[in-house]
Amino acid sequence: MIKGGKQRDTRKCTSAHRSTMTLLNPQPLYRRGDVITVEINTYNHYGEKQTVGGDFFRLWMENTEDKVAVAGDVFDNNNGSYTGFLRVQWSGMGRIRCFLERRREELAMFYSIMAEHGTLWQLKREFVWGFLVKESTSCSMLRNRLGDICNFTSLNDGFPWYCEKPKNSLLNCDTYSKSWSLFGAEYLPKENQQRDIYYLSSKPDNDFLLSTLQITSEMETGNKKVDTPKTPCSQLSPKYTWQRKHPVGVIHRTKWKPTLCLDTLESTARAYRQCLRNRRLWIPGDSTSRQFKASLHDTLNLPRPSNDHNPQLLEDKQDNFSVAWFAHEFPLFHGSGRYSSLTNRAQHILLESLPNNTVDIVVLYLYVHFNLVHPDIYRQHVQRLVRAATSLLQRAPGVTLAVRGPFAYYRNPSQELVSYWGLLYTDVLHEEFSSIAHRVVYIDYWDMTVALGPNHIHPDTSTVRTMVHYMMSLLCHRRVGNTT
């Protein structure tokens, strides 16, 4: 929780255009493998130096002519300054850029809205009697945020889920029907000054730091040896995929070059079919997981699926494989479309339903919709996943299990969907899965997407294709049980 972040004067908030970025210990020529250190000093719109931390920055280095990019890390010094680190990955020119994604006051405001409502968006449950009587009420994961409630926890596979009782006397808890949510009906702050904070980041062009840094590098390595990965990604031990070594890879002409392993998988229908033959790939989650499935349809030369939220199954008789997607449990915001209780399914239920002789590939994923609720709720869902995953790995030695990590994105039409939470969720995943990390592959997308810079929670098809291929390179032809 960010404390003391409430601010009524937006000009007291950090200004990206007034803040500065400088090189620490600059060198005339950097070598491959060298670490570049930068200092970011923040100022408000009055030009006054900030003395507290809490802002969320994104740092990367790029060469647009050669189409290469690499992510950096930013650490908060809690005094208004931030330290950034980047590792040199190519020879030639590099431009270091920085983006202020959210200010501390905005993040504090989101926490306060979560505390009041349990969610940043309005969730709804529709109640129906006959053909004419309908009423929708508000829902939440927090019971005390509602009046008289209907307890739908059992419909949410054991996770807390409460909706207000309908007021119409003809309706009761047993007349529940479908779930939906209001886009554009977010819980706005009550104070006008806080609403100014709410819309502070609505113009992303204002949030790129004007200071950019130019460096020159050569391929010769410095004193520290730089290893070129030789282990195929399919043979990389799961425990190494959880290492917090940055960068995890480099973007080179739209292709992802991992630094942990060697990508030996061709991005072709033939290679993917060989990987999936006689198996089922499970990629449940949200609409971004559904994008993964659509991308696989394209690569495998199969018709695209529908875009609704009902469960989807791709089956191919020629090579006897299938790819399955379904929407995860609440919190999931369906939008204006109405969906039955059978639409949503918790991923731990999937793990518990798989037979002991399964050879399925399962990619677990919870992220974007949880950005609208408190991180404690995210941890509860992850903890339940870990229990089910531990049991599955003990009884089903042939299963391939993976966790898809959060990805970074820039602005979104919805102010509340902030990828800041992705860094918190990365910590949660590493903490909760630590006991079985030697059996579970972690697919780290953070560095990739910081470098690529998608500007929406739904990345473009090229970015999704890159993400899917990295997933396939790690999971295809993997020796199950490899923990070395």
Phi, psi and omega in degrees: 000131178273117184265151175066027184266358184287127184221137180255344180253108184297336181285349174277348179282163184296135175256122178295323183289334178268340180287156187235155175227129181228153176280136172262133182052057182296147179241145177294331181213123177263154178246157180303131182098342178296147176261125177264131180246131178236155175242131177250122177248129187258145179225151176274183184289345175275354183087010180274140180291133175283144183242002177232161180261203178108350176285155182247114182249154172236134187232136176204165176237142185216158168226100187292332180292316179271357178057051175236151179201149179216143181277152173243174177245145179237130180243136183274122178273359176061025178223017182095354176243155182224145179247129181245147180230136174224147178250130182293131185234355181210167177264152180110206184273153174215135177249125180267128182233157182219142184229132177269101184284314178212147178268159184301324181294324177293316181295319177297323179294319178298318178299319182292324177293320177299319180296326183278318188247346183082351182199158179271339178243157178277124175258144186228149170235132180264135176247139187223138171225118183068215182255346189247335187264115178222146176205137177249139179235166181280148181232158181200161173279347183252117185296322186282002178268000183237170175275231174294131190237159165254130182268109181252026181303321180295327177288342180256030175055036174096354178269140183307131180204113186234142176228146178295144177293142176294149182277333180295129184294341179281349183248147175214185185299331182284351181265018180299148179233257189250161180255151176200179178209160183262118169276138181081009177236052180285164177276101182277151175299150182281329182277138180300320181296323179290331176293327174298320176297320184303321183259015184299325184258027183284346179241092188297335180298338179281353191248007169273131177297135180292329179285125170237153185242136178254135175227158176238139182222164176230162185285338179300134181277156179275209181295331181270124181293135177253116182275138171268127184298136179242342181283123175302143183303327180291343180255000180291128180301136180309322184297331180286336179290343179268359180295141178265060177260126181241142359278154177286340179184181182227140173275126178227107182052053178069356178263148181264123178252099181296148176263348181269336186204172181257122179282109182251005183266128176286143179271066183227160177299320182298314182294318180293323179293320177298322179295317189269352186307130178063026181222167172240132176258120177260123177229062181289169177149240182232201183291337176286329172291324177296329174297322177301316181296318178298321178296320177295322175303316181295313182295323182275003179059046179239154181302145179289146178280176176287168181257010181279182187262006178286152181306142182234142179223121174262123179236133179236115183283331182302311181250008175053056175227167176211155176232125186240141176225143169211158181283135180288175184294171174290142014280117170220128188259108186282348186079201186287343177292140179266132182229142182285170182293340180283349182290317185267140182213130178289143184289337177291333176294320175300311182299321181288339182271347182288139180287165182294335182262016183295145172240022181295157170254123183239124178248107182278143184202123171223127179198278198304312184292334177287347176294350182258004178228172184292142180304335178298326178292320176301314182299320179300318180291321179294318180300321178292323177298317183297319179299316180291321180295319179299316179296317181298315182295331179287327185254347184232081185295343183270357182283147171250119186242135180220158174239125177271120182281167178297157176238158180267145173213163184267238183279156179223152178305332177266121183300333190278339183278093187246127182284002171309321182296336181301324178291322176294318182291329175299317177298316180300314181299316180295321180291312188284329181268004187301326183289339180236019182298337179285352179240354185239129179278131176259123180261102187270112182253359188295306182298322180300314186278336170296319180289319181283327176067051175298141185257021182206156176295339174255095182298161179291168188297327179294315179296317179298319179299320178295318179295316180297318182294322177297318176302312182295322181295329179280330189256336184287137175058029180282137174284110184294137180088001178289113182238011183285000000 
